[in-house]
Amino acid sequence: MGAPSEAEDPTGLSLGDRVTHAKWGAGTVGQVEDGQVTVVFDTVGYRTLDASLVAERGLLERLAE
């Protein structure tokens, strides 16, 4: 019924990863599930993004810890 987890999360991101977005700035991955990535951004709050678009367009960049 469901697609393989690799297909659901092509981003390679995990819960708790710190990331940055060109428009929304830095944030923390709060959930990676069902082909979506939810990030809690420091300045704009929650945003849910399509995981395949994140991977395809490079919308999120993992921050060094």
Backbone bond lengths (Angstrom), bond angles and torsions (degrees), N, CA, C in turn:
res aa  C-N    CA-C-N  psi(-1)  N-CA   C-N-CA  omega(-1)  CA-C   N-CA-C  phi
1 M - - - 1.447 - - 1.524 110.56 -
2 G 1.333 117.84 -54.06 1.461 120.76 179.50 1.507 111.10 -88.06
3 A 1.316 114.48 157.07 1.455 119.92 176.95 1.522 109.23 -77.64
4 P 1.304 118.55 160.00 1.459 120.74 176.55 1.516 110.54 -58.23
5 S 1.329 116.10 150.45 1.460 119.57 -175.71 1.523 112.07 -59.74
6 E 1.318 118.23 -32.17 1.466 120.95 177.68 1.523 110.66 -61.20
7 A 1.337 116.54 -39.33 1.460 120.64 178.95 1.530 110.43 -71.05
8 E 1.330 116.60 -32.66 1.455 120.35 179.27 1.522 111.37 -72.01
9 D 1.332 117.34 -33.05 1.457 120.51 -178.29 1.519 111.76 -129.27
10 P 1.312 116.53 79.58 1.465 119.61 177.89 1.526 112.96 -76.56
11 T 1.337 117.56 -2.27 1.463 121.31 -175.37 1.514 113.58 -80.15
12 G 1.335 117.70 -27.49 1.462 120.63 -174.90 1.516 112.75 76.08
13 L 1.335 117.57 9.02 1.459 121.50 -179.98 1.518 110.95 -84.51
14 S 1.327 115.72 153.17 1.456 122.17 179.84 1.514 110.30 -130.06
15 L 1.317 116.04 159.17 1.447 122.93 176.02 1.521 110.14 -51.39
16 G 1.322 116.48 129.09 1.463 121.37 177.69 1.521 114.86 92.38
17 D 1.331 118.08 -10.87 1.473 119.84 178.32 1.519 110.02 -61.83
18 R 1.319 116.27 139.34 1.460 121.60 173.34 1.522 107.63 -90.26
19 V 1.329 115.62 131.09 1.459 121.88 -177.04 1.521 109.72 -134.91
20 T 1.333 115.27 169.24 1.452 120.39 174.09 1.525 109.54 -134.94
21 H 1.326 115.60 149.06 1.458 123.92 179.87 1.521 106.61 -125.66
22 A 1.319 118.02 142.79 1.463 122.29 -175.98 1.527 112.99 -56.51
23 K 1.319 118.37 -37.32 1.465 121.41 -176.98 1.529 112.89 -97.17
24 W 1.347 116.93 -40.04 1.459 120.86 -171.61 1.519 114.34 -96.04
25 G 1.339 118.20 -6.13 1.455 121.24 176.73 1.519 113.54 79.52
26 A 1.336 114.79 -151.77 1.463 121.51 -174.65 1.520 111.50 -81.74
27 G 1.329 114.50 150.93 1.457 120.18 178.01 1.519 111.09 -164.37
28 T 1.329 114.93 178.44 1.465 122.59 -178.63 1.523 108.96 -121.86
29 V 1.331 115.83 132.11 1.462 120.35 177.48 1.526 108.07 -66.73
30 G 1.333 115.73 122.40 1.456 121.21 -178.98 1.516 112.61 -100.86
31 Q 1.340 116.70 -24.56 1.459 119.84 -178.68 1.527 109.36 -162.10
32 V 1.324 115.66 141.54 1.463 122.66 172.32 1.519 105.26 -132.02
33 E 1.343 116.48 107.34 1.460 119.68 -172.84 1.519 110.89 -162.31
34 D 1.316 115.87 146.11 1.467 122.59 174.45 1.524 113.18 51.15
35 G 1.338 116.64 39.85 1.454 120.47 177.02 1.519 114.11 75.07
36 Q 1.330 116.72 16.73 1.461 121.04 179.42 1.523 110.56 -130.92
37 V 1.321 114.72 151.05 1.459 121.87 175.43 1.521 107.02 -120.81
38 T 1.328 116.28 124.66 1.462 120.68 175.72 1.519 107.75 -105.70
39 V 1.337 115.30 127.24 1.457 121.74 -179.13 1.519 108.36 -121.21
40 V 1.332 115.97 136.84 1.458 121.52 173.06 1.531 105.83 -98.05
41 F 1.332 115.75 102.83 1.459 120.44 -179.31 1.522 109.89 -81.53
42 D 1.326 115.38 144.36 1.463 121.63 -175.86 1.518 112.72 -59.95
43 T 1.329 117.93 -34.36 1.466 120.42 -174.32 1.519 115.19 -107.71
44 V 1.340 118.49 -25.81 1.472 119.71 -174.93 1.524 114.08 -116.98
45 G 1.324 118.03 0.53 1.453 121.11 178.10 1.512 113.51 82.11
46 Y 1.342 115.36 -152.91 1.463 122.47 -174.09 1.522 111.91 -73.88
47 R 1.342 114.53 138.25 1.455 121.52 170.91 1.524 106.83 -140.47
48 T 1.325 116.58 134.04 1.459 121.22 177.49 1.517 108.01 -109.13
49 L 1.329 115.36 126.05 1.455 122.37 -174.49 1.528 110.40 -120.95
50 D 1.314 116.38 148.34 1.455 121.95 174.92 1.529 108.48 -71.37
51 A 1.329 116.36 122.70 1.465 121.19 -175.24 1.527 112.65 -60.04
52 S 1.329 117.96 -39.15 1.463 119.31 -179.11 1.524 111.27 -66.70
53 L 1.334 117.82 -35.87 1.467 120.44 177.03 1.521 111.58 -70.78
54 V 1.335 116.15 -37.22 1.462 120.19 176.53 1.522 109.71 -58.54
55 A 1.328 116.59 -46.00 1.462 121.34 -179.70 1.525 111.75 -69.02
56 E 1.323 116.32 -46.82 1.467 122.14 -175.91 1.524 112.21 -63.84
57 R 1.334 115.94 -41.56 1.469 120.42 -174.77 1.526 114.09 -101.97
58 G 1.317 117.06 -0.56 1.458 120.71 179.62 1.527 112.32 62.17
59 L 1.335 115.88 41.85 1.472 120.01 -174.49 1.521 114.23 -70.12
60 L 1.328 116.80 -26.75 1.458 120.44 179.41 1.517 109.24 -122.33
61 E 1.318 115.42 140.27 1.470 120.84 176.21 1.519 107.65 -120.81
62 R 1.324 116.04 128.81 1.462 120.60 179.08 1.528 108.96 -68.09
63 L 1.341 116.06 133.61 1.458 121.62 178.77 1.523 109.81 -88.74
64 A 1.314 115.85 145.73 1.467 120.75 175.58 1.524 108.27 -70.62
65 E 1.323 115.39 142.10 1.467 118.78 -178.68 1.497 111.58 -89.65
